[in-house]
Amino acid sequence: MVRRQGPAITPRPPQGQPLVTALAHASLPYRFAARGADVVYVTPHYKDQARAIVAEVREAEAAVGRVGEPLRVFADLVVHLDTDARAAAGRRSRLDSLDGPSTSRTRRCSPAPPGGSPSTTSPPGSRARPRPC
């Protein structure tokens, strides 16, 4: 007969838990991520926008009362590489043209405000990913 002491099931250590991640592009999803995710994925288009998104994520953490580890923020970055800036711009233009007319119809671009970055908007419910004008 074997005697055992303690619980029959030992809980997993924290290293054995899968990460909880969320993709977020607005205030409400930032709050959702702040409530229960370990990592939030964001898609900034400019350096200033990246800073603003991180600040908004930190505000969402405070608003929901997140304690413990801060939410980790991972950003998708679009990079166009070529031998020079003009060639890279041409490459981007070719890629944008391949995006197709159906996507371009769903985006409305607005010029940059004075001292700001260009912005894009998509209709509600659209799955189009915003991109700068």
Buried (B, 14 or more C-beta within 10 A) or exposed (E): EEEEEEEEEEEEEEEEEEEEBBBBBEEEBBBBBBBEBBBBBBBBBBEEBBEEBBEBBBBBBEEBEBEEEEBBBEEEEEEEEEEEEEEBEEEBEEEEEEEEEEBEEBBEEEEEEEEEBBBBEBEEEEEBBBBEE
